[in-house]
Amino acid sequence: MAGPLLPYGRQTIEDDDIAAVAQALRGDFLTTGPLVDAFEAAFASQVGARHAVACSNGTAALHLAMLALEVQPGEVCIVPSITFLATANCARYVGAEVVFADVDPSTGLMTPDTLAEAIGRVGDRRLRAVLPVHLRGDTAELPALAALAAEAGAVLVEDAPHALGSSMSFGDTAERVGDTRHSAMATFSFHPVKTIATGEGGMVTTNDDRLAQRLRTLRSHGMVKPQGADPWIYEMPAPGFNYRLPDILCALGLSQLAKLDRFAARRRALAARYAEALKPLAPIVRPAARPDWSDPVLHLMVALIDFAAAGKTRRQVVDELRARGVGSQVHYIPVHTQPYYRDRYGPMDLPGAEEWYRTCLSLPLYPGMADEDVDRVILALSGVLGL
């Protein structure tokens, strides 16, 4: 008899989170109030960046990053094909063209080699930005990617919704995702399945004062207040968007951010238990590979499965796991195969992305899981695969 369904991810909302939101609801500001500033300051301190700019969701964060960089129609942004749609779409929102980079099929990450190959396909167009994705929580090789981007006249924008709390070491230097040591900006999401949740919500971090100011202006219709003007006066030098994050959600974000260390420790403990429990299922099943420099707080527990060798289709595995009370998901369908991009750019051969997609399956991972839940997932997976 299957127990309650274990989803692949879910939020952890506790009584103090609810109390924080209730207190905000009783306050004077439901939006554009002091809790926005407080959440931004706490987040910037957490990741080690000079500025953090809150916005309505992770997609808005990416769009604002493109707008702040003043990416122009016809310029090029390079994104890995293994990512969520928003990473590529943010370039199209501003009229830029997308060149898709391949990924390492064992990690799902853009690499220096796949970025160099993608740069070679830019041609005589201007390459404006490279958007590496810290997939699952593991970090891309930022110094090498940044050097290649700079040589091509571009900057990095880290797509980091999966990687809040993750750290990395290049040489003897310990770094945090979001400190933007190698990038112009990093973007985050607070969707319920992410490491902390605000329902919907996003953040952009940067160490560039000018970019931070542009981000803040663009998230609120492009409005500015001229110095010395009457208090009701505002001007709009250029249109922006309503991408503000309300105080109500910032209250939840502050409460959740205070728990990040606990959430991170639990995710790491669960990931370590998965790593041990999956060993007997090799070589049919193996965890996604871990780059040497990366110390992740995993957002996704991705197993790479040789479905053909197991004699099962992925759909059969997904359905049979669900029948045993285990949810799963696929992250991601290669974006270059989506109808819009296939119609725009034609078919592409990105073998790493296609191999990742053929084998990946995300298993349940979230702080509310018990150790025994991992054992339950592995027992169900081994039973479905006949291992």
N, C-alpha and C positions, 0 to 999 in steps of 0.2 A: 504494500500500500504506500503510495507516494505521499510524502509530507507536504506542507505548504510550499508553494513555488518559491524557489530562490531566484530572484531576478538577477540579471548580469550586473546591475548597479542600482543603488537607491540612496536617497538622502538619509542623514541621521539628524532628526529634529528632536530636541529635548525641551524640558519644561522651561529652562532659562531662555532658550531661543524664543519660545512663545511669549514669555514675559517681556522680553526686549521689544518685540513687535507691538505688544499691547501698550507698553509704555510710550512708544513712538506714536501710536494712534491717539493717545491721550494728550500729546504735545501740541504745540502751536503750528508745527511744520510737518506736513505729510510729504512734501517734496521741496527741493532747492533750499534746504535748511542745514542746520549745523551737523547733522549726522552724516551728510555727504562728505563734508570736510574731514570729519573724524575717521570715517572708513578709509578715505583716501590716504590720510596720514599714517594710519595703522598699517595699511597694506604696503605703502612705500617702505616703511621701516622693516616690515617682515621680509621683503625680498631684497632690500638694500639698494633701492633706486631713489633718485632725488625727487621724482614726481610720480604720482599715480592718479589717473583720471578715470573716474567711474562713469559707466554708460549703461545703456539698457540691456545689452546682451553681448555675447562674444562676437557675433557677426557685425554688430554695430562697432565694436572695438576695431575689427579689421578694416571696415569701411572708413572710420575716422582716421586710422593710420595712413591709408592711401590718400585721403584728403589733406591730412597734415603735411605729407611729403610733397603735395602738389603734383602727383602722378598725372600725366597728361594722356589724352587719347592718342593711340598709336604707339606709345611706349610699351615696354615689355616687363612683365613680372614673371619670375620663375617660381613654380610651386611643385612640390612632390605630388605625384598622382595618387599616392595613398594618403588621403586626408579626407576631412568632411568637405562638402561642396563649398562652404563659405570661404575657404582659403583661396580658391580660384575665383569665385564669384566677386570677391571684393575688388579685384583688379578690373573686372568687367563693369562694375558699377561706375567706375570713373573713366571708362572708355579704353582702358589699357588692354593689350593682348596678353594671353597666357601661353607660356612655354612650359610644358610638363616635364619634370625631371623624373627619372627612374629612381628606384630605391633598392637598398640591400634586401633581398628576399628573406633573410633571417631576422632582421630587425624592423623592417618597414620604414627605415629612415633614409632621407636624402644623404648622400655621401659626397665627399669632395670629387670623386670620380664621376658620379652621376650628375653633379652640378656642372663640372667642366664640360661634359658631353652636351648638356642642355644649353650652356652658354654658346657652344659651337653652332647651335641651331637658331640663335637669335638673329644672325645675319647682320645687315647694316642698320637694323633698328636700334634705338637707344634702350639699353637695359637699365631699368630704374630701380627695381627692388627684387630681392631674393627672399622668399618666405619659407625657411625651414620649419618643419613641424616636429615638436617633441612628442612623438607618437607614444601612446600608452603611459607616458611619464618618463621614459628614457630620453636622454638628451642627444641632440645632434652635435656633430663635431664643430662647434661654433668658430674657433679660431681659424681653422682651415677654410671653412665656408666663407667667413668674413674676408679673408685674404683674397680668395677667388673673386668674390663680389666686388671688392674695392679695385682690384686689377681691371675689372670690366666696367668700372665707373658706377657701380650700384651700391646700395646699402642693404643690410639685413633687417628684416622685421620678423621677430620670432613669433610663431603661432604656438602659444604655450598653454591652451586650456587644459591639457592633460597633465601638466607638470608643476602645478603649485606645490611647493615644498621640496621638489627635487633639487639636488645639488650635483655638482660636477667638479672634476679636478683635471686641469690641463697643466702638466708639469707639477710644480709644487704649490699651485694656486688653487685654493678652494673657492668656488663660486656658487651663487644661487640663481636658479632660473628666475628671470625678471629683473636682475640687476643691470641688464642691458650693457654689460661691459664690452660686448662685441657687436652690438646691434643699435639701430636707431631707436627701436621701440620693441616691446613685447606685449602681446595681447593675451587676455585670460577670459574665461567663462565661469559663471557660477550657476549653470544649469544644475538641476537636482542630482544628476549622476556624477557631477564633478567632485573634487576633493572637499570644497566647501560650497554651500548652496545658498542662493538668495531667491530661489524660484526661477527667475530670469535675471540676468545681470552680467556685466562685463567690466573689464578694467584694462587700461593701457598704461604701461610704465615706460619711463624715459628719463634720461639724464640731461636732456636738451631743453633749456628753458623756453626757447622759441617754439619748439614742437608742443610742449605742454600747454602753452598759451593758446596755440592754434587748436589743439584738441578741445580745450575747454570752451572756446568760442564756437567751434563747429558743432559741438554736441547740443547747443542751445540756440538753434536758428541762425547762427552767425551774428548774433547781437553783441554789440560792445557799448559801453557807457563812456562817452567822451569826458576827458578829465575836466573838472570844473563846471560841467553842465548841470542844469537843473535835475533834481532827483528822478523825475519821470522821463527824462530824455534817454533814448537809445538810438543807435544807428546800426545799419546792417551793410557793411562794406561788400559782403558777398553772402549768398544764401548758405545756411547750414541746415541742420536737421534737429528734430526733437528726439535726441538720444539720451535724455537725462535718466538717472537712476534715482527713484524716490527715496526719501528718508526712511520710509517704512521698510524697504528692502535693505537699505544700508544698516538699519538697526539689526536685522537678521545677519547681515554680512559681518558686522562687528562681533556679534555673539559667536558666530561660526569660526571666525578667524582666531579668536581666543582659544579655540579647541584644535587648531591646526596641528600642533605637535602631537596631541593624542591621536587624532585621526591618522596622521602620517605613520606613527609607530604601529598602529593597528594594521594599516595597509601593508607595511613592510613585514610584519609578523605573518600575516596571511599569505603574502607572496612567497616568503621563505618556506612555509608549510607546503604550499603548492609545488614549489621546486623539488622538494624531497619526495612528495607523494607521486609526482609525475614520472620519476626516474624509472620505475618498473614498467612503464608503458612505452618506453623507448624501444626501437626507433620509430614506431608508428606515430607516437605523440611526443612532442618536445615543446618546452616553453620557448617563446620568442627569445632571441639571443640578447645578451646584455653587453653593450659597449664598455670597454675597460674604464673609460673616464666617467661613466654615469653612475650616480647613486640615486636611483629614482624613488619617488613615492608613486607607485603604480596606480594609475587611474583604471587601466584595463589589464586583466589577466588573460593574455592571448596565448592559446595553445596552437601550435602548428601541427596539423594532422595530415598524414598520408591517407586520404580517404580511399583511394584506389587499392592500396595495399590492405586496408582494413575490409575491403569488399562492401563498403557502404557509401552512399552519396552523402553530401553534407546535409541535404534536406532530411534524409532519413535519420541522421544523427541528431539534428536539432529537434525533430519531432519526437524521437524516442527519449531523448533527455527530458523534454518537457513532460512526457507521460510519466517520467520518474520524479517529477517535481523540481527539475533543474532548468532554469532559463539560460539562454545564450544569445549571442548577437554576432554580427559580422562587421568588422571595422578594418577596411572599408572597401566598397566597390571602387575600383580605380576611376578617378574622376575623368580621365581622358577617354573613357568608354561611354560616358553619359551622352545621350542623344544630342544635346545642345553643343557640346564640345566636339563630338565626332562630326557633326554636320559642319561646324565652323572650321575645323582644322584637318579633317580627314582622319582615317585610321592611323594609329601609331603602334609601333612595336616597342613596348617597355617591358621586357621579360621579367625583371625583378618585381615590378608591381603586379604583374599577372600571376607570378608564382606565389607571392604573398597572398593574393586574393584566393587562389586555389586552395590554400592550406589553412587559412586563419579561422579561428573560432574563439570568441571572447567568453570566458567562463565567469561565474559570479565572483565579484570582489567589491566589498564595501565594509566600512568599519563595524556595522551592526552584526556581521557574521560571527558565529562561534567557530572555534577550531574544528569542532565536529562537522560543521557545514562543509568545510573543505574536504574532509574525509567522505562525506556523503556525495559530493560532486564527483570525486575521483572514483568512488565505487560505481556510481551511475555511468560514468564515461567508460570505464573498463568493461562494464557489463554490456553496454550498447555496442562497443567495438569488439567484444569477444576476446578481450585480452586478460 
